[in-house]
C-alpha cells in the first residue's frame, strides 16, 4: 500500500499468503523523502532520493528486514543522470534513465553486471519508455518508442540476443511518410548561461533555414513534468503547411534531472519564463523562425507561462494560444478552500508568507498586465474546469481588453461542456485543435497546403 504527498511517500507491505496479518512499514513518512518499491526474489528494490540522492538511486533490502538500516546501493546516485523508473526480471534489471534530456534504457544481467548495455536509439530527439512487463521469468523486455517523426511504437526486445521486434505502431491515415520529416535538437542559452534544450520537427521539403518559416513554440515547465519529443498526427496539418514545431524544455520540467525542476519552482519560477524567451530568441537568431511569424502555445501551468511571457516580452511572439491558463496565481493560492491550493504550496509557495507573496505577485500574469501592445491572443477555458476555474482566464481577458494599447485579436473561447482536459471524445478534441490551428494559420497567412496551391 502506498500513500503519497507532494514531497513524501510511505509504503506498507503484507505477505499475500497472510491477508489477515499486520502490514509492515518499509520506511516511515518523512518530508522530503520520496521512494517507491518493487519486489523480485528475496529482495525489495527501492527507487529513492534518500541521503541527498537528488536524481534518485536504486537500493535493495531483504524482504525479511525491509527497514532503511538494511538498504544497500544497486545503482548509485549520479549528478548527471536522473533515474526515472526500473523494471525487475528474474535475470535482468532494466533502468529507465534520463541523460541530457533524453531517456535511455539500461539493461543489466544480475549475474554479470559488467555486461550491461544500453538499447540504441538513432534520432536526436525521441521518447523511449518501459512498457507493461508483468512476467519476470522472461528475457523479453517490452518497451515503447516515439519521436516527432515516428508514431508511437511497441517493441519486444530480447535482452540476451539484443534483437528487437516491432509489435505495434499507431496507424496514421493518408500518405504519411516519416522520411518526409526531419527532427532536430538545439540548445538555447538562458540569461544565466544555462543551456536549454529545444526539440523541433519540420517537413523537410518545405523548410529552409533562412528565417522565412512560421514556427510554433510549445512549453510547460512545471511540476517536474517533462515534455518529450513525441508524435502527433494532428500536428502534421501544421507541418504540411510549412510550420516548424518546437518544444522548449524549460526549467520547471525534469528533462535534465531533478535539479532542473528545482530550478524552475518556488522562488526560482521566473527561470521557466526567461528560458522560454531565450528559446524563442534562439530560434529566430538561428533562422529557424520568421520573426514576424513566431507563435507560442501552452496550457494550464503552461498557460501561466504564456501569460508571464507576453507580459515580459510582448514583442517576441506574433500570436499566442493560452489554454485553460493558470493566470490569477495570487488570488487562487490565497484561497485555501480550493482543494488543490494547499498541496500546491510545494510548487508555487505559500503566499501567506510575505517572501512568497511578493515573488508570486511579481510574475502572476493577471497582476502584471500593463498598458502596452500585446500579441494576438486566443484564450480557451472550460465552464466545468475544477483545476483552473473559468473565471481566471475570463478576468485576465477582461483586464487585457481594458488595458492593452493595440488592436490585435483577443479571443476568449469557453467550452460550456468541458473541464480542464478540454472536450471529451476524439472528434470533439480534433475540432478544438483545428480551431487553435486555424487561429495560427490565419495569422501566419497560410491558406492552403503546398499540394493544394495552383501551379505557377
C-alpha positions as CSV (number, residue, x, y, z in Angstrom):
1,X,0.0,0.0,0.0
2,X,1.4,3.4,-1.0
3,X,0.4,6.8,0.3
4,X,1.7,10.0,-1.2
5,X,2.2,13.7,-0.6
6,X,3.9,16.0,-3.0
7,X,7.3,15.6,-1.3
8,X,6.8,12.5,0.9
9,X,6.0,8.8,0.5
10,X,5.2,5.9,2.7
11,X,4.8,2.2,1.7
12,X,3.5,-0.7,3.7
13,X,3.6,-4.4,2.7
14,X,1.8,-7.6,3.7
15,X,2.5,-11.2,2.6
16,X,-0.4,-12.1,0.3
17,X,-0.4,-15.6,1.9
18,X,-1.4,-14.0,5.2
19,X,-4.1,-11.5,4.3
20,X,-5.2,-11.1,8.0
21,X,-1.7,-10.2,9.1
22,X,-0.3,-6.9,10.0
23,X,1.2,-4.5,7.4
24,X,4.9,-3.7,7.8
25,X,6.0,-0.1,7.1
26,X,9.0,-0.2,4.8
27,X,10.2,3.4,5.6
28,X,8.1,5.8,7.7
29,X,6.9,9.0,6.0
30,X,9.5,11.7,6.1
31,X,9.1,15.1,4.4
32,X,11.5,15.3,1.5
33,X,11.9,11.6,1.2
34,X,10.2,10.2,-2.0
35,X,10.5,6.5,-2.7
36,X,8.7,3.6,-4.4
37,X,9.2,-0.2,-4.0
38,X,9.1,-3.3,-6.2
39,X,10.0,-6.9,-5.4
40,X,11.6,-9.9,-7.1
41,X,13.1,-13.0,-5.4
42,X,14.1,-12.4,-1.8
43,X,14.6,-8.7,-2.1
44,X,12.7,-5.4,-2.2
45,X,14.1,-2.8,-4.7
46,X,13.7,0.8,-3.7
47,X,13.8,3.8,-6.0
48,X,14.7,6.6,-3.6
49,X,16.1,10.1,-3.1
50,X,17.4,9.3,0.4
51,X,20.7,10.7,1.6
52,X,20.8,13.5,-0.9
53,X,20.2,11.4,-4.0
54,X,18.6,14.3,-5.8
55,X,18.4,12.4,-9.1
56,X,17.3,9.2,-7.3
57,X,19.1,5.9,-6.9
58,X,18.2,2.2,-6.7
59,X,18.7,0.3,-3.4
60,X,17.6,-3.0,-2.2
61,X,16.7,-4.7,1.2
62,X,15.9,-8.2,2.2
63,X,12.1,-8.9,2.3
64,X,12.5,-10.1,5.9
65,X,14.2,-6.9,7.1
66,X,12.9,-4.0,4.9
67,X,13.9,-1.1,7.1
68,X,16.2,1.7,5.9
69,X,19.1,0.3,8.1
70,X,19.2,-2.6,5.7
71,X,19.1,-0.7,2.4
72,X,22.2,-1.1,0.1
73,X,23.0,0.5,-3.2
74,X,22.3,-1.2,-6.5
75,X,22.5,1.8,-8.9
76,X,24.2,4.7,-7.0
77,X,23.2,8.3,-7.4
78,X,24.7,10.3,-10.3
79,X,24.6,14.1,-10.6
80,X,24.1,14.0,-14.4
81,X,21.6,11.1,-14.7
82,X,18.0,11.0,-13.4
83,X,16.8,7.5,-12.6
84,X,13.2,7.7,-13.6
85,X,12.0,4.1,-13.4
86,X,13.1,0.5,-13.2
87,X,11.8,-2.9,-14.2
88,X,12.7,-6.2,-12.4
89,X,13.1,-9.6,-14.1
90,X,14.5,-12.8,-12.7
91,X,17.7,-12.5,-14.7
92,X,17.8,-8.8,-15.6
93,X,17.4,-5.3,-14.2
94,X,16.2,-2.6,-16.6
95,X,16.7,1.0,-15.7
96,X,14.9,3.9,-17.3
97,X,17.3,6.8,-17.1
98,X,17.2,10.4,-18.3
99,X,20.5,11.9,-19.5
100,X,21.0,15.2,-21.3
101,X,17.2,15.4,-21.6
102,X,16.7,12.0,-23.4
103,X,15.6,8.7,-22.0
104,X,17.9,5.7,-22.1
105,X,17.1,2.1,-21.3
106,X,19.8,0.3,-19.5
107,X,19.8,-3.5,-19.4
108,X,21.9,-5.2,-16.7
109,X,22.1,-9.0,-16.2
110,X,22.0,-9.8,-12.5
111,X,24.8,-12.4,-12.7
112,X,27.1,-10.3,-14.9
113,X,26.6,-6.6,-14.1
114,X,29.7,-5.6,-16.2
115,X,27.9,-7.0,-19.3
116,X,25.2,-4.3,-19.1
117,X,24.3,-2.3,-22.2
118,X,22.0,0.5,-23.4
119,X,19.4,0.0,-26.1
120,X,20.4,2.1,-29.1
121,X,18.1,4.9,-30.5
122,X,19.2,6.8,-33.5
123,X,17.2,10.0,-33.6
124,X,18.4,13.2,-32.0
125,X,15.1,13.8,-30.1
126,X,12.7,11.0,-29.0
127,X,10.9,9.3,-26.1
128,X,11.5,5.8,-25.0
129,X,9.7,4.2,-22.1
130,X,9.4,0.8,-20.3
131,X,6.0,-0.8,-21.2
132,X,4.0,-3.5,-19.4
133,X,6.2,-6.3,-18.2
134,X,4.1,-8.4,-15.9
135,X,6.1,-11.7,-16.2
136,X,9.5,-11.6,-14.5
137,X,10.6,-15.0,-15.8
138,X,11.5,-13.9,-19.4
139,X,14.3,-12.5,-21.4
140,X,12.0,-10.2,-23.3
141,X,11.5,-6.6,-22.4
142,X,8.5,-4.7,-23.8
143,X,9.2,-1.0,-24.4
144,X,7.7,1.9,-26.3
145,X,9.3,4.4,-28.6
146,X,8.1,7.5,-30.3
147,X,9.6,10.7,-31.8
148,X,8.4,13.7,-33.6
149,X,8.6,11.8,-36.8
150,X,7.8,8.3,-35.6
151,X,4.3,7.3,-34.4
152,X,4.1,5.5,-31.0
153,X,5.6,2.1,-31.4
154,X,5.7,-1.0,-29.2
155,X,8.7,-3.3,-29.3
156,X,9.7,-6.6,-27.8
157,X,13.4,-6.7,-27.1
158,X,15.4,-9.9,-26.4
159,X,17.8,-8.8,-23.7
160,X,20.1,-11.8,-24.4
161,X,20.4,-11.5,-28.1
162,X,19.7,-7.7,-28.3
163,X,17.2,-8.2,-31.1
164,X,14.1,-6.1,-31.2
165,X,10.7,-6.9,-32.8
166,X,8.2,-4.3,-33.7
167,X,4.8,-5.5,-32.4
168,X,2.5,-2.5,-33.0
169,X,2.8,1.0,-34.4
170,X,0.0,3.6,-34.3
171,X,-1.6,3.9,-37.8
172,X,-1.5,7.3,-39.5
173,X,-4.2,7.6,-42.2
174,X,-3.3,9.1,-45.5
175,X,0.0,9.1,-47.3
176,X,2.1,9.7,-44.2
177,X,5.8,9.0,-44.7
178,X,8.1,9.5,-41.7
179,X,11.1,10.1,-44.0
180,X,9.4,13.3,-45.3
181,X,10.1,15.0,-41.9
182,X,13.2,16.0,-40.1
183,X,13.7,16.3,-36.3
184,X,16.5,18.2,-34.6
185,X,17.8,19.0,-31.1
186,X,19.1,22.5,-30.4
187,X,20.2,24.4,-27.3
188,X,19.4,28.0,-26.4
189,X,21.5,30.0,-23.9
190,X,19.4,31.3,-21.0
191,X,20.0,34.6,-19.1
192,X,22.2,32.9,-16.6
193,X,24.2,30.9,-19.2
194,X,22.2,27.6,-18.7
195,X,21.8,25.6,-21.9
196,X,18.1,24.9,-22.6
197,X,17.2,22.1,-24.9
198,X,14.8,22.5,-27.8
199,X,13.3,19.7,-29.8
200,X,11.8,20.5,-33.2
201,X,10.4,19.0,-36.4
202,X,9.5,20.2,-39.9
203,X,8.6,18.9,-43.3
204,X,12.0,18.6,-45.0
205,X,11.0,19.9,-48.4
206,X,9.2,22.9,-47.0
207,X,12.0,24.1,-44.7
208,X,14.9,26.4,-45.5
209,X,17.0,27.8,-42.7
210,X,16.6,31.4,-43.9
211,X,14.2,32.8,-41.4
212,X,11.1,32.5,-43.5
213,X,9.2,29.6,-41.9
214,X,6.4,30.2,-39.4
215,X,7.2,28.4,-36.1
216,X,5.1,27.3,-33.1
217,X,7.0,27.0,-29.8
218,X,5.3,24.9,-27.1
219,X,6.1,25.0,-23.4
220,X,5.0,23.9,-20.0
221,X,7.7,23.8,-17.3
222,X,6.0,22.9,-14.0
223,X,5.6,20.1,-11.5
224,X,8.6,18.3,-12.8
225,X,6.6,17.1,-15.9
226,X,9.0,16.5,-18.8
227,X,7.8,17.4,-22.3
228,X,9.2,14.8,-24.5
229,X,9.6,14.7,-28.3
230,X,6.7,12.5,-29.2
231,X,4.5,12.1,-32.2
232,X,1.2,13.9,-33.0
233,X,-0.8,13.0,-36.1
234,X,-2.8,16.3,-35.8
235,X,0.4,18.3,-35.8
236,X,1.1,17.1,-39.4
237,X,-1.5,19.6,-40.7
238,X,0.8,22.4,-39.4
239,X,4.0,20.8,-40.7
240,X,2.5,20.1,-44.1
241,X,1.7,23.8,-44.4
242,X,5.2,24.9,-43.8
243,X,5.2,25.3,-40.0
244,X,8.2,24.3,-37.8
245,X,7.0,22.9,-34.5
246,X,9.3,23.2,-31.5
247,X,9.2,22.2,-27.8
248,X,11.1,24.3,-25.3
249,X,12.4,22.0,-22.5
250,X,12.5,24.8,-19.9
251,X,13.3,24.6,-16.2
252,X,10.4,23.5,-14.1
253,X,10.2,20.3,-16.0
254,X,12.5,17.4,-15.2
255,X,14.1,16.8,-18.6
256,X,17.6,17.5,-17.4
257,X,17.2,15.9,-14.0
258,X,15.6,16.8,-10.7
259,X,17.7,20.0,-10.2
260,X,16.2,21.2,-13.5
261,X,12.8,21.0,-11.7
262,X,14.1,22.6,-8.5
263,X,15.5,25.5,-10.6
264,X,12.0,26.3,-12.0
265,X,9.8,26.2,-9.0
266,X,9.1,28.3,-5.9
267,X,11.5,31.2,-5.7
268,X,13.2,30.1,-9.0
269,X,10.0,30.1,-11.0
270,X,11.0,33.0,-13.3
271,X,13.7,30.8,-14.8
272,X,10.8,29.0,-16.6
273,X,9.8,32.2,-18.3
274,X,13.2,33.5,-19.2
275,X,14.2,30.1,-20.5
276,X,11.2,30.1,-22.9
277,X,12.0,33.6,-24.1
278,X,15.6,32.6,-24.7
279,X,14.4,29.6,-26.8
280,X,12.2,31.9,-28.9
281,X,15.1,34.3,-29.4
282,X,17.4,31.5,-30.4
283,X,15.1,30.1,-33.0
284,X,14.9,33.5,-34.6
285,X,18.6,34.1,-34.4
286,X,19.4,30.7,-35.9
287,X,16.9,31.5,-38.7
288,X,14.6,28.6,-38.0
289,X,11.7,31.0,-37.5
290,X,10.4,34.1,-39.3
291,X,10.5,36.8,-36.6
292,X,7.1,38.1,-37.9
293,X,5.6,34.6,-37.7
294,X,6.8,33.2,-34.4
295,X,4.0,31.8,-32.2
296,X,3.7,30.3,-28.8
297,X,1.3,27.8,-27.1
298,X,0.9,26.4,-23.6
299,X,-1.9,25.1,-21.4
300,X,-2.7,25.1,-17.6
301,X,0.6,25.8,-15.9
302,X,1.9,26.2,-19.5
303,X,-0.8,28.9,-19.8
304,X,0.7,30.6,-16.8
305,X,4.0,30.5,-18.8
306,X,2.2,32.1,-21.8
307,X,0.7,34.9,-19.6
308,X,4.1,35.7,-18.0
309,X,5.9,35.7,-21.3
310,X,3.5,38.1,-23.0
311,X,3.9,40.5,-20.1
312,X,7.7,40.3,-20.1
313,X,8.3,40.2,-23.9
314,X,5.1,41.1,-25.7
315,X,7.1,41.9,-28.9
316,X,8.6,38.5,-29.3
317,X,5.6,36.5,-30.5
318,X,3.0,37.4,-33.2
319,X,0.3,35.2,-31.7
320,X,-0.2,33.1,-28.5
321,X,-2.6,30.3,-27.6
322,X,-3.1,30.1,-23.8
323,X,-5.3,27.0,-23.0
324,X,-7.0,26.8,-19.6
325,X,-4.3,29.2,-18.3
326,X,-3.5,29.5,-14.6
327,X,-3.1,33.3,-14.7
328,X,-4.5,34.6,-11.4
329,X,-1.9,32.9,-9.2
330,X,-2.0,35.2,-6.1
331,X,-5.8,35.1,-5.7
332,X,-6.1,31.4,-6.2
333,X,-3.1,30.5,-3.9
334,X,-4.6,32.7,-1.1
335,X,-7.9,30.7,-1.2
336,X,-7.2,27.6,0.8
337,X,-10.8,26.4,0.4
338,X,-9.9,25.3,-3.1
339,X,-8.9,21.6,-2.8
340,X,-5.7,21.9,-4.8
341,X,-4.4,25.0,-3.1
342,X,-2.6,23.7,0.0
343,X,-0.9,20.9,-1.9
344,X,0.3,23.4,-4.5
345,X,2.3,25.3,-1.8
346,X,5.2,23.0,-2.6
347,X,5.1,24.1,-6.3
348,X,4.5,27.9,-6.1
349,X,5.0,28.7,-2.4
350,X,2.5,29.8,0.2
351,X,1.6,33.5,-0.4
352,X,0.7,33.9,3.3
353,X,4.5,34.1,3.7
354,X,5.5,37.6,2.6
355,X,8.5,36.4,0.6
356,X,6.4,34.1,-1.5
357,X,3.6,36.6,-1.8
358,X,5.9,39.3,-3.2
359,X,7.6,36.8,-5.6
360,X,4.3,35.3,-6.9
361,X,2.9,38.8,-7.3
362,X,5.9,39.8,-9.4
363,X,5.1,37.3,-12.1
364,X,1.4,36.5,-11.8
365,X,0.0,37.2,-15.3
366,X,-3.2,38.9,-14.2
367,X,-1.5,41.2,-11.7
368,X,1.2,42.3,-14.2
369,X,-1.0,43.3,-17.2
370,X,0.2,46.8,-18.3
371,X,-0.7,49.4,-20.9
372,X,1.4,48.0,-23.8
373,X,0.9,46.3,-27.1
374,X,0.3,42.5,-26.7
375,X,0.4,39.7,-29.4
376,X,-2.7,38.3,-30.9
377,X,-4.2,36.0,-28.2
378,X,-6.5,33.0,-28.2
379,X,-7.5,32.1,-24.7
380,X,-9.5,28.9,-24.1
381,X,-11.3,27.6,-20.9
382,X,-14.0,25.2,-19.8
383,X,-17.0,26.0,-17.8
384,X,-16.6,22.9,-15.6
385,X,-12.8,23.2,-15.1
386,X,-12.1,22.3,-11.4
387,X,-8.4,22.9,-11.7
388,X,-8.3,26.4,-13.3
389,X,-11.8,27.8,-12.8
390,X,-13.1,29.6,-15.9
391,X,-13.2,33.0,-14.2
392,X,-9.3,33.1,-14.1
393,X,-8.9,33.4,-17.9
394,X,-12.1,35.4,-18.1
395,X,-11.0,38.1,-15.8
396,X,-7.5,38.1,-17.4
397,X,-9.0,38.7,-20.8
398,X,-11.3,41.4,-19.4
399,X,-8.2,43.2,-17.9
400,X,-6.3,42.8,-21.1
401,X,-9.2,44.3,-23.1
402,X,-9.3,47.3,-20.8
403,X,-5.6,47.9,-20.5
404,X,-3.7,46.9,-23.7
405,X,-2.9,49.5,-26.3
406,X,-3.1,47.5,-29.5
407,X,-6.0,46.4,-31.7
408,X,-4.7,42.8,-32.1
409,X,-7.1,39.9,-31.8
410,X,-8.1,38.9,-28.2
411,X,-10.4,35.9,-28.3
412,X,-11.9,34.0,-25.3
413,X,-13.4,30.7,-26.2
414,X,-15.3,28.9,-23.4
415,X,-16.4,25.3,-23.9
416,X,-19.6,25.2,-22.0
417,X,-19.4,21.4,-21.6
418,X,-15.8,20.8,-20.8
419,X,-13.4,20.6,-17.9
420,X,-9.7,21.1,-17.6
421,X,-8.8,18.5,-20.1
422,X,-10.9,20.0,-22.9
423,X,-13.6,18.4,-25.0
424,X,-14.4,14.8,-24.5
425,X,-14.3,12.4,-27.4
426,X,-11.8,12.1,-30.3
427,X,-13.7,14.2,-32.8
428,X,-14.5,16.9,-30.4
429,X,-10.9,17.2,-29.4
430,X,-9.9,17.4,-33.1
431,X,-12.4,20.3,-33.5
432,X,-10.7,22.2,-30.7
433,X,-7.2,21.5,-32.2
434,X,-8.5,22.7,-35.6
435,X,-9.8,25.9,-34.0
436,X,-6.4,26.6,-32.5
437,X,-4.5,25.8,-35.7
438,X,-6.9,27.9,-37.7
439,X,-6.1,30.8,-35.4
440,X,-2.3,30.3,-36.0
441,X,-2.6,29.6,-39.8
442,X,-4.7,32.7,-40.4
443,X,-2.2,34.9,-38.6
444,X,0.7,33.3,-40.5
445,X,-1.1,34.0,-43.8
446,X,-1.3,30.3,-44.7
447,X,-4.4,29.4,-46.6
448,X,-3.6,26.0,-48.2
449,X,-1.1,23.2,-48.2
450,X,1.6,23.3,-50.9
451,X,-0.1,20.4,-52.6
452,X,-3.3,22.4,-52.9
453,X,-1.6,25.5,-54.3
454,X,-2.1,26.0,-58.1
455,X,1.0,25.7,-60.3
456,X,2.6,28.9,-61.4
